[in-house]
Amino acid sequence: MDVKAIEEILGDRFRRVATDGAAMLKEVGLPAGAKVLDVGTGQGYFAIFLAAQGYEVLTGEPETDSSRYARRDWAENARKADVLERIRFAGFDASRLPFECEAFDAVFFYGVLHHIDAQQRADVLREAQRVAKRGGVVVFFEPSQKMLEIVRMDDPEHPDAADPFKYAVDGEVEKRLIAGTFMNIFVCRKRNCQA
Ligand SMILES: C[S@@+](CC[C@H](N)C(=O)[O-])C[C@H]1O[C@@H](n2cnc3c(N)ncnc32)[C@H](O)[C@@H]1O
C-alpha cells in the first residue's frame, strides 16, 4: 500500500506526519535497508510512515507512561496500513536507551521531545547521538506555531515546542533546520560516536 492510500485510511493526522516525513527524507537521503529507531510510538504514525518507505522499524516508549499520548492503538493502525510486520515494539526510556553504540542509521523523534522533562533532554540527545552510526542522523520533529494551534484545539495544556539544538552535544553533530509544512525539522548528522 502506498502512502496516499494509507492517508485515506488513517486520515488528516497521518497526512500531516507523511507530508513532513517526505520533506525530511528528501533532504536527509536515507539509504534503502537503513536500520531505523522511532522514539515515542504514540499512535504509531511516524513508524507507519517509515515502514511504508520499506524500512524495518524499531519503535518504543516507556511502558510506565500513562499520559494521553502513550499506549495508543499503534498496532491496529499499522495493521490497517498493512505494515505491521515491518514494525517491532520495545518498551524503553529515551534517556537510557537499551541499545549498543552506533546501532542505527537514523533515530527519529516525531512530536516527542517537548513531552520529555527539560532536565532529561540533554541525556536524551546524548543517548540518541550514542546509538546513531557515524554519518547517520538524529532527527527531531517539533511543532511550528501553526501546528501548536491545531494541537491545542484538542489539548489546551499541550507543552510548547522544544529546541533540540539547545541540547545537542557540541562538536559531535552538524545541525540543520528544515521548515516543514506543520513541524520544524531539526537534523543532527553525527560526526563521531560517543562511547
Ligand atoms: C505525541 S506522542 C508521539 C507521536 C508519535 N511519534 C506518532 O507518530 O504517532 C509522544 C510520545 O512520546 C513518548 N515519550 C514520552 N516520554 C518519553 C521518554 N522518556 N522516552 C521515550 N518516549 C517518550 C510518549 O510515550 C508518546 O509515545
The ligand as an ORCA input file, in Angstrom:
! r2SCAN-3c Opt
* xyz 0 1
  C       2.654     12.732     20.807
  S       3.270     11.137     21.082
  C       4.315     10.870     19.666
  C       3.550     10.629     18.395
  C       4.127      9.528     17.546
  N       5.544      9.726     17.264
  C       3.352      9.316     16.243
  O       3.939      9.468     15.166
  O       2.160      8.959     16.317
  C       4.513     11.353     22.332
  C       5.255     10.070     22.645
  O       6.421     10.367     23.417
  C       6.608      9.290     24.293
  N       7.542      9.620     25.369
  C       7.372     10.491     26.394
  N       8.456     10.453     27.214
  C       9.325      9.548     26.669
  C      10.606      9.058     27.050
  N      11.223      9.489     28.153
  N      11.187      8.110     26.279
  C      10.558      7.653     25.138
  N       9.369      8.092     24.734
  C       8.745      9.015     25.497
  C       5.189      9.004     24.778
  O       5.125      7.756     25.445
  C       4.454      9.039     23.450
  O       4.549      7.800     22.818
*
